[in-house]
Amino acid sequence: MMKDKIKESIKAKKSHGWDLNLYRNKKKGYLGGVCAGLADHFDVDAWVVRLFTFGGFLFLGSFVVIAYIALWWFLDVRPNGEGYEYEYDEHQQSYRPKKMFKYADSANSRLRRAKEKLDDATRRVTEMERHVTSKKFDLDREFSKISD
């Protein structure tokens, strides 16, 4: 019974790309689509992943073959008609495909950007106050009353 639950859980995670938007890409792939799927996930060309795989095979030998076969088994083919899962990227202020690594800005850079926005808003409010309290604004308002 516990085995069945574990199998179902793994099957569900596999069919949803392990919640990382990670699938095999058989359309662009040569053998099993593992390298092409990893390339889609990391947003690089497939030849780059294939080159690393080949280099890994030269240096690590059968470990890379076993890892490739394991990924072939663990990664499901992207379901037809389904695209990427998207998530909101705060920095770009747009949606992007969901990736394993978020590459979020540091807290310091986000605070600096927020401070810059706040300083800009404060500067604009100060300019509006200066304009509204000026004699030119009063004069323009009086002329607009006369013209009406």
ROSE-4610 file (N, C-alpha, C; in Angstrom, 1 decimal, always signed):
// ROSE-4610
residu = [M/M/M/M/M/M/K/K/K/D/D/D/K/K/K/I/I/I/K/K/K/E/E/E/S/S/S/I/I/I/K/K/K/A/A/A/K/K/K/K/K/K/S/S/S/H/H/H/G/G/G/W/W/W/D/D/D/L/L/L/N/N/N/L/L/L/Y/Y/Y/R/R/R/N/N/N/K/K/K/K/K/K/K/K/K/G/G/G/Y/Y/Y/L/L/L/G/G/G/G/G/G/V/V/V/C/C/C/A/A/A/G/G/G/L/L/L/A/A/A/D/D/D/H/H/H/F/F/F/D/D/D/V/V/V/D/D/D/A/A/A/W/W/W/V/V/V/V/V/V/R/R/R/L/L/L/F/F/F/T/T/T/F/F/F/G/G/G/G/G/G/F/F/F/L/L/L/F/F/F/L/L/L/G/G/G/S/S/S/F/F/F/V/V/V/V/V/V/I/I/I/A/A/A/Y/Y/Y/I/I/I/A/A/A/L/L/L/W/W/W/W/W/W/F/F/F/L/L/L/D/D/D/V/V/V/R/R/R/P/P/P/N/N/N/G/G/G/E/E/E/G/G/G/Y/Y/Y/E/E/E/Y/Y/Y/E/E/E/Y/Y/Y/D/D/D/E/E/E/H/H/H/Q/Q/Q/Q/Q/Q/S/S/S/Y/Y/Y/R/R/R/P/P/P/K/K/K/K/K/K/M/M/M/F/F/F/K/K/K/Y/Y/Y/A/A/A/D/D/D/S/S/S/A/A/A/N/N/N/S/S/S/R/R/R/L/L/L/R/R/R/R/R/R/A/A/A/K/K/K/E/E/E/K/K/K/L/L/L/D/D/D/D/D/D/A/A/A/T/T/T/R/R/R/R/R/R/V/V/V/T/T/T/E/E/E/M/M/M/E/E/E/R/R/R/H/H/H/V/V/V/T/T/T/S/S/S/K/K/K/K/K/K/F/F/F/D/D/D/L/L/L/D/D/D/R/R/R/E/E/E/F/F/F/S/S/S/K/K/K/I/I/I/S/S/S/D/D/D]
num = [1/1/1/2/2/2/3/3/3/4/4/4/5/5/5/6/6/6/7/7/7/8/8/8/9/9/9/10/10/10/11/11/11/12/12/12/13/13/13/14/14/14/15/15/15/16/16/16/17/17/17/18/18/18/19/19/19/20/20/20/21/21/21/22/22/22/23/23/23/24/24/24/25/25/25/26/26/26/27/27/27/28/28/28/29/29/29/30/30/30/31/31/31/32/32/32/33/33/33/34/34/34/35/35/35/36/36/36/37/37/37/38/38/38/39/39/39/40/40/40/41/41/41/42/42/42/43/43/43/44/44/44/45/45/45/46/46/46/47/47/47/48/48/48/49/49/49/50/50/50/51/51/51/52/52/52/53/53/53/54/54/54/55/55/55/56/56/56/57/57/57/58/58/58/59/59/59/60/60/60/61/61/61/62/62/62/63/63/63/64/64/64/65/65/65/66/66/66/67/67/67/68/68/68/69/69/69/70/70/70/71/71/71/72/72/72/73/73/73/74/74/74/75/75/75/76/76/76/77/77/77/78/78/78/79/79/79/80/80/80/81/81/81/82/82/82/83/83/83/84/84/84/85/85/85/86/86/86/87/87/87/88/88/88/89/89/89/90/90/90/91/91/91/92/92/92/93/93/93/94/94/94/95/95/95/96/96/96/97/97/97/98/98/98/99/99/99/100/100/100/101/101/101/102/102/102/103/103/103/104/104/104/105/105/105/106/106/106/107/107/107/108/108/108/109/109/109/110/110/110/111/111/111/112/112/112/113/113/113/114/114/114/115/115/115/116/116/116/117/117/117/118/118/118/119/119/119/120/120/120/121/121/121/122/122/122/123/123/123/124/124/124/125/125/125/126/126/126/127/127/127/128/128/128/129/129/129/130/130/130/131/131/131/132/132/132/133/133/133/134/134/134/135/135/135/136/136/136/137/137/137/138/138/138/139/139/139/140/140/140/141/141/141/142/142/142/143/143/143/144/144/144/145/145/145/146/146/146/147/147/147/148/148/148]
x = [+0.8/+0.0/+0.9/+1.9/+2.8/+3.6/+3.9/+4.7/+3.8/+2.6/+1.7/+1.6/+1.5/+1.4/+2.7/+3.8/+5.1/+5.2/+4.8/+4.8/+3.9/+2.7/+1.8/+2.3/+3.0/+3.6/+4.7/+5.5/+6.6/+6.0/+5.0/+4.4/+3.8/+3.1/+2.5/+3.5/+4.6/+5.7/+6.3/+6.6/+7.2/+6.3/+5.0/+4.1/+4.0/+4.3/+4.3/+5.7/+6.6/+8.0/+8.7/+8.4/+9.0/+8.8/+7.8/+7.5/+8.6/+9.4/+10.5/+10.5/+9.4/+9.2/+10.3/+10.6/+11.8/+11.2/+11.4/+10.9/+11.9/+11.7/+12.6/+11.9/+12.8/+12.3/+12.6/+11.7/+11.9/+11.9/+11.3/+11.3/+12.7/+13.4/+14.8/+15.9/+15.5/+16.4/+16.8/+18.0/+18.5/+18.2/+18.5/+18.4/+17.1/+17.1/+16.0/+15.4/+16.1/+15.6/+16.0/+16.9/+17.4/+18.2/+19.2/+20.0/+19.2/+18.3/+17.4/+16.5/+16.0/+15.1/+15.9/+17.1/+17.9/+18.3/+18.5/+18.8/+17.6/+16.4/+15.2/+15.1/+15.3/+15.2/+16.2/+17.4/+18.5/+18.6/+17.7/+17.7/+19.0/+19.6/+20.8/+20.5/+21.4/+21.3/+21.6/+20.9/+21.0/+22.5/+23.2/+24.5/+25.5/+25.2/+26.0/+25.9/+24.6/+24.4/+25.0/+24.9/+25.4/+27.0/+27.6/+29.0/+29.5/+28.8/+29.1/+28.9/+27.8/+27.6/+28.7/+29.1/+30.2/+31.5/+31.8/+33.0/+33.0/+31.8/+31.6/+31.8/+31.4/+31.6/+33.1/+33.8/+35.2/+36.0/+35.6/+36.3/+35.7/+34.4/+33.8/+33.3/+33.3/+32.9/+31.5/+31.4/+30.1/+29.1/+29.7/+28.8/+27.9/+28.4/+27.5/+26.5/+26.8/+25.8/+24.7/+25.1/+24.1/+23.2/+23.9/+23.1/+22.1/+22.6/+21.7/+20.5/+20.8/+19.7/+18.7/+19.3/+18.4/+17.5/+18.1/+17.3/+16.3/+16.6/+15.7/+14.5/+14.8/+13.7/+12.9/+13.6/+13.0/+12.3/+12.7/+12.0/+11.0/+9.8/+8.7/+8.8/+8.2/+8.2/+7.1/+7.5/+6.5/+5.2/+4.1/+2.8/+2.5/+1.8/+1.5/+0.5/+0.7/-0.3/+0.0/+0.9/+1.3/+2.6/+2.6/+3.9/+4.5/+5.3/+6.0/+5.1/+5.4/+4.8/+5.5/+4.7/+5.3/+5.2/+6.2/+6.2/+6.6/+6.2/+6.4/+7.8/+8.5/+9.9/+9.8/+10.0/+9.9/+10.8/+12.0/+13.0/+12.7/+12.2/+11.9/+10.4/+9.7/+8.3/+7.5/+7.7/+7.0/+7.1/+6.3/+6.3/+7.4/+8.0/+9.1/+8.9/+9.4/+9.3/+9.9/+9.2/+9.7/+10.9/+12.0/+13.3/+13.6/+14.6/+15.0/+15.6/+16.5/+17.2/+16.5/+16.3/+15.5/+16.4/+17.7/+18.6/+18.0/+17.5/+16.9/+17.9/+17.6/+18.5/+18.7/+19.8/+20.0/+19.1/+18.9/+18.1/+18.6/+19.9/+20.5/+20.1/+20.2/+19.9/+18.4/+17.5/+16.1/+15.8/+16.4/+16.2/+16.7/+17.9/+18.4/+17.5/+16.9/+16.0/+14.7/+14.2/+13.0/+13.3/+14.5/+14.9/+15.0/+15.5/+15.6/+14.2/+13.3/+11.9/+11.2/+11.5/+10.9/+11.5/+12.8/+13.5/+12.9/+12.7/+12.1/+10.7/+9.9/+8.5/+8.6/+9.5/+9.6/+10.0/+10.9/+11.4/+10.2/+9.4/+8.3/+7.2/+6.9/+6.0/+6.5/+7.8/+8.3/+8.2/+8.4/+8.3/+6.8/+5.9/+4.5/+4.1/+4.6/+4.3/+4.9/+6.1/+6.7/+5.9/+5.4/+4.7/+3.3/+2.6/+1.3/+1.4/+2.5/+2.6/+3.3/+3.6/+4.3/+3.3/+3.8/+3.0/+2.6/+3.4/+3.0/+1.7/+1.6/+0.4/-0.8/-0.7/-1.8/-2.2/-1.2/-1.4/-2.1/-1.7/-2.3/-3.7/-4.0/-5.3/-6.2/-5.7/-6.6/-6.9/-5.9/-6.1/-7.1/-7.1/-8.0/-9.4/-9.6/-10.9/-11.4/-10.6/-11.0/-11.4/-10.7/-11.0/-12.3/-12.7/-14.0/-15.1]
y = [-1.2/+0.0/+1.3/+1.3/+2.4/+2.5/+1.4/+1.3/+1.9/+1.7/+2.2/+3.7/+4.2/+5.7/+6.3/+5.7/+6.3/+6.3/+5.2/+5.1/+6.1/+6.3/+7.3/+8.7/+9.0/+10.3/+10.5/+9.5/+9.7/+9.9/+9.1/+9.3/+10.6/+11.2/+12.5/+13.6/+13.5/+14.5/+14.4/+13.2/+13.0/+13.6/+13.4/+13.9/+15.5/+16.0/+17.5/+18.1/+17.4/+17.9/+18.2/+17.4/+17.5/+18.9/+19.6/+21.0/+21.9/+21.6/+22.4/+22.7/+22.3/+22.4/+21.7/+20.5/+19.7/+18.5/+18.5/+17.4/+17.0/+15.8/+15.5/+16.1/+16.5/+17.1/+16.1/+15.3/+14.3/+14.9/+16.1/+16.7/+17.2/+17.8/+18.3/+17.3/+16.2/+15.2/+14.2/+13.6/+12.6/+11.2/+11.0/+9.6/+9.5/+10.2/+10.1/+11.5/+12.6/+13.9/+14.5/+13.8/+14.2/+15.5/+15.5/+16.7/+17.9/+17.7/+18.7/+19.3/+18.4/+18.8/+19.6/+19.2/+20.0/+21.3/+21.3/+22.6/+23.5/+23.0/+23.8/+24.4/+23.5/+23.9/+25.0/+24.9/+25.9/+27.0/+27.0/+28.0/+28.2/+27.1/+27.2/+26.3/+26.4/+25.5/+24.1/+23.2/+21.8/+21.3/+21.9/+21.4/+21.7/+22.7/+23.0/+21.8/+21.4/+20.3/+19.0/+18.8/+17.6/+17.6/+18.8/+18.9/+18.6/+19.1/+18.8/+17.3/+16.7/+15.3/+14.5/+14.8/+14.1/+14.3/+15.5/+15.7/+15.0/+14.9/+14.1/+12.7/+12.2/+10.8/+10.5/+11.4/+11.2/+11.1/+12.0/+12.1/+11.1/+10.9/+10.2/+8.8/+8.6/+7.2/+6.8/+5.6/+5.0/+5.8/+6.6/+7.4/+8.3/+8.9/+9.7/+8.9/+7.7/+6.9/+6.5/+6.1/+5.7/+7.0/+8.1/+9.3/+9.7/+9.5/+9.7/+8.8/+7.5/+6.5/+6.8/+7.2/+7.6/+8.8/+9.8/+11.0/+10.6/+9.7/+9.2/+8.6/+7.8/+7.2/+8.2/+9.1/+10.0/+11.2/+11.6/+12.7/+12.2/+12.8/+12.5/+13.4/+12.9/+13.7/+14.8/+16.0/+17.1/+16.8/+16.9/+16.6/+17.4/+16.8/+17.6/+18.7/+19.8/+20.9/+21.7/+21.3/+22.0/+22.7/+24.0/+24.7/+24.7/+25.7/+25.8/+26.3/+26.0/+26.7/+28.0/+29.0/+30.4/+30.9/+31.7/+32.4/+33.8/+34.7/+36.1/+36.5/+37.2/+37.7/+39.1/+39.4/+40.8/+41.8/+41.3/+42.2/+42.7/+41.7/+42.0/+42.5/+42.3/+42.7/+42.0/+40.7/+39.9/+38.5/+37.6/+36.2/+35.5/+34.5/+33.7/+32.3/+31.4/+30.0/+29.6/+28.8/+28.4/+27.6/+28.0/+27.3/+26.8/+25.9/+25.3/+26.4/+27.2/+28.3/+29.6/+30.4/+31.6/+32.8/+32.8/+33.9/+35.2/+35.2/+36.4/+37.4/+38.7/+39.7/+39.6/+40.1/+40.1/+41.2/+41.0/+41.9/+43.4/+43.5/+44.9/+45.6/+44.8/+45.4/+45.7/+44.9/+45.2/+46.4/+46.5/+47.7/+48.9/+48.8/+50.0/+50.5/+49.5/+49.8/+50.4/+49.9/+50.5/+51.9/+52.1/+53.5/+54.5/+54.0/+54.9/+55.3/+54.3/+54.6/+55.6/+55.4/+56.3/+57.7/+57.7/+59.1/+59.8/+59.1/+59.7/+60.2/+59.4/+59.8/+61.0/+61.1/+62.2/+63.5/+63.3/+64.4/+65.0/+64.1/+64.6/+65.3/+64.7/+65.4/+66.8/+66.9/+68.1/+69.2/+68.7/+69.6/+70.1/+69.1/+69.5/+70.5/+70.3/+71.2/+72.6/+72.6/+73.9/+74.6/+73.9/+74.5/+75.1/+74.3/+74.6/+75.8/+75.9/+77.0/+78.3/+78.2/+79.3/+80.4/+81.6/+82.8/+82.6/+81.9/+81.7/+80.8/+79.8/+79.0/+79.8/+80.7/+81.6/+82.5/+83.0/+83.9/+83.2/+82.0/+81.2/+80.8/+80.5/+80.2/+81.4/+82.6/+83.8/+84.1/+83.9/+84.1/+83.1/+81.9/+80.9/+81.2/+81.8/+82.3/+83.4/+84.3/+85.4/+84.9/+84.0/+83.5/+82.7/+82.1/+81.3/+82.2]
z = [+0.0/+0.0/+0.0/+0.8/+0.9/-0.4/-1.0/-2.2/-3.3/-3.3/-4.4/-4.3/-3.0/-2.8/-3.3/-3.0/-3.5/-5.0/-5.6/-7.1/-7.7/-7.1/-7.6/-7.5/-6.3/-6.1/-7.1/-7.3/-8.3/-9.7/-10.0/-11.4/-11.5/-10.5/-10.6/-10.7/-9.9/-10.0/-11.4/-11.9/-13.2/-14.3/-14.3/-15.3/-15.2/-14.1/-13.9/-14.0/-14.5/-14.7/-13.4/-12.4/-11.1/-10.5/-10.9/-10.4/-10.7/-11.7/-12.1/-13.6/-14.3/-15.7/-16.4/-16.0/-16.5/-17.2/-18.5/-19.4/-20.4/-21.0/-22.2/-23.4/-24.4/-25.6/-26.8/-27.1/-28.2/-29.6/-29.7/-31.0/-31.4/-30.5/-30.8/-30.4/-29.7/-29.3/-30.3/-30.1/-31.0/-30.5/-29.2/-28.7/-27.8/-26.7/-25.8/-25.5/-26.0/-25.7/-24.4/-23.7/-22.4/-22.5/-23.4/-23.6/-24.0/-25.0/-25.5/-24.4/-23.6/-22.5/-21.5/-21.1/-20.2/-20.8/-22.1/-22.8/-22.7/-22.9/-22.8/-21.4/-20.4/-19.0/-18.6/-19.0/-18.7/-19.7/-20.7/-21.7/-22.4/-22.9/-23.7/-24.9/-25.9/-27.1/-26.7/-27.4/-27.1/-27.4/-28.3/-28.6/-27.5/-26.7/-25.5/-24.5/-24.2/-23.3/-23.8/-25.1/-25.7/-25.6/-25.8/-25.7/-24.3/-23.3/-21.9/-21.6/-22.2/-22.0/-22.6/-23.8/-24.5/-23.7/-23.2/-22.4/-21.1/-20.5/-19.3/-19.5/-20.7/-21.0/-21.2/-21.8/-22.0/-20.7/-19.7/-18.4/-17.4/-17.4/-16.3/-16.7/-18.0/-18.6/-18.3/-17.7/-17.6/-16.6/-15.8/-14.9/-15.7/-16.7/-17.5/-18.3/-18.7/-19.4/-18.4/-17.2/-16.2/-15.8/-15.7/-15.4/-16.5/-17.8/-18.9/-18.9/-18.7/-18.6/-17.5/-16.3/-15.2/-15.5/-16.1/-16.5/-17.6/-18.5/-19.5/-18.8/-17.7/-17.0/-16.1/-15.4/-14.5/-15.1/-16.3/-17.0/-18.0/-17.9/-18.8/-20.0/-21.1/-22.4/-22.1/-22.6/-22.4/-23.1/-22.4/-22.9/-24.1/-25.1/-26.3/-26.0/-26.6/-26.4/-25.2/-24.3/-23.1/-23.3/-23.0/-23.0/-21.7/-21.5/-20.2/-19.1/-17.9/-16.8/-16.6/-16.3/-16.2/-14.8/-14.4/-13.2/-13.4/-12.4/-12.6/-12.1/-13.0/-12.7/-12.3/-11.0/-10.5/-11.1/-11.4/-12.0/-13.4/-14.2/-15.6/-15.7/-14.7/-14.6/-15.7/-15.9/-16.9/-16.5/-17.2/-16.9/-17.8/-17.2/-17.9/-17.5/-18.4/-18.1/-16.7/-16.0/-14.6/-14.8/-14.0/-14.0/-12.7/-12.6/-11.3/-10.5/-11.0/-10.3/-10.6/-9.5/-9.7/-10.1/-9.7/-9.9/-9.5/-8.3/-7.7/-7.3/-7.4/-7.0/-5.5/-5.0/-3.6/-2.9/-1.7/-0.9/-1.0/-1.0/-1.1/-2.4/-3.5/-4.8/-4.9/-4.4/-4.4/-3.5/-2.4/-1.5/-2.2/-2.9/-3.6/-4.7/-5.4/-6.5/-5.9/-4.8/-4.1/-3.6/-3.1/-2.6/-3.8/-4.9/-6.1/-6.6/-6.6/-7.0/-6.0/-4.7/-3.7/-3.8/-4.0/-4.2/-5.4/-6.5/-7.7/-7.4/-6.7/-6.4/-5.5/-4.5/-3.6/-4.4/-5.3/-6.1/-7.0/-7.6/-8.4/-7.5/-6.3/-5.4/-5.0/-4.7/-4.3/-5.4/-6.7/-7.8/-8.0/-7.8/-7.8/-6.8/-5.5/-4.4/-4.7/-5.2/-5.6/-6.6/-7.6/-8.7/-8.1/-7.3/-6.8/-5.9/-5.1/-4.2/-4.8/-6.1/-6.7/-7.1/-7.3/-7.7/-9.2/-10.0/-11.4/-11.4/-10.6/-10.5/-10.2/-9.2/-8.8/-10.0/-10.6/-11.8/-12.9/-13.2/-14.3/-13.9/-12.7/-12.2/-12.4/-12.0/-12.2/-13.6/-14.5/-15.9/-16.5/-16.0/-16.5/-16.0/-14.8/-14.4/-15.2/-15.6/-16.5/-17.9/-18.4/-19.8/-19.8/-18.6/-18.6/-18.5]
